[in-house]
Amino acid sequence: MRTFVILLSTICMMSLSSCATRVVTRPASVTIVKTPPRHYKIVTVKGKRYYFWNGNHYRKTRRGYVVTRV
């Protein structure tokens, strides 16, 4: 009986010890604009520079301009 209890408790401990799960997320679709149009406006919000045109705010990156929420 003692061996059975030890075996049962060992199995429970091994099955409950691993709680790690893997979460896979897809990258968000990002639209990159290489050059801004001539009629863009520079807007400063909380000390950060954004570019505004066509009703959207853009942030300048190495690859171009990316749409952001302000």
Secondary structure, 3 states (H helix, E strand, C coil): CHHHHHHHHHHHHHHHCCCCCCCCCCCCCCCEECCCCCCCEEEEECCEEEEEECCEEEEECCCCEEEECC
